[in-house]
Amino acid sequence: MNFDLHCILFFILQETIIIRLMKRFLFLIPFLLAFTCNDRNDEQTTECIDYESIDETAMCTEEYMPVCGCNLVTYSNPCKATNAGVQSFTKGACSSIEVDKEFNLWNSMGIQSYSFDLMVSCYCLITEPYSITVVDGEPTSITGNEAWGHEGIPLTIEELFVKIKDLLSQDPFDYNLAFDKEYGYPTSVYFDMDEQIADEEIGYTVENFQVLTD
């Protein structure tokens, strides 16, 4: 009787120990899997960034030859892009590529006649928007700021694109660009060309854009 009781107690104790060990093992499984997955992720190379080739200690010149990485990040030169693990990149800042994309969208619309209001933000005496009408690609009516005039003001959407590309080519200190999702024309443009100068900022805002039909 005592032997049977001891056997029963022994088996119960064994089962309890086994159950506890299994619970601990099951509890650790998610952590083990996470650790394994992290190792695999570290070993994998994405289509754009090769994390194993990133070299934060590598030396590059400060020459400004911007490139746009496949991750849509602008690097000041190819050396810095390469050391950041970028597998492919194209010449020019990403924003200039964005401008080309939006310009192509605008061109694809084939819009030659339209009207819009253009507000110019600058350290100047321009205090109201220019109301501009363009017919067959040429400005036919310009009103607003008559005392100041409109020399040097982009009077068509195409001229505004040219102005943006020209300012981008001058390596501005800061800038911000926004485009219309349907037509691709610029809706908001801001450039701060020099960090050390306080009165050379320039901005353009396009509002009330309308396509003119015959």
Stockholm file with secondary structure:
# STOCKHOLM 1.0

chainA/1-214         MNFDLHCILFFILQETIIIRLMKRFLFLIPFLLAFTCNDRNDEQTTECIDYESIDETAMCTEEYMPVCGCNLVTYSNPCKATNAGVQSFTKGACSSIEVDKEFNLWNSMGIQSYSFDLMVSCYCLITEPYSITVVDGEPTSITGNEAWGHEGIPLTIEELFVKIKDLLSQDPFDYNLAFDKEYGYPTSVYFDMDEQIADEEIGYTVENFQVLTD
#=GR chainA/1-214 SS CHHHHHHHHHHHHHHHHHHHHHHHHHHHHHHHHHHHHHHHHHHCCCSSBCGGGCCTTCCCCCCCCCEEETTSCEESSHHHHHHTTBSCEEESCHHHHHHHHHHHHHHHHTCCCEEEEEEEESSSSCCSCEEEEEETTEEEEEESCTTTCCTTCCCSHHHHHHHHHHHHHTCCSEEEEEECTTTCCEEEEEEECCTTCSSCCEEEEEEEEEECCC
#=GC SS_cons         CHHHHHHHHHHHHHHHHHHHHHHHHHHHHHHHHHHHHHHHHHHCCCSSBCGGGCCTTCCCCCCCCCEEETTSCEESSHHHHHHTTBSCEEESCHHHHHHHHHHHHHHHHTCCCEEEEEEEESSSSCCSCEEEEEETTEEEEEESCTTTCCTTCCCSHHHHHHHHHHHHHTCCSEEEEEECTTTCCEEEEEEECCTTCSSCCEEEEEEEEEECCC
//
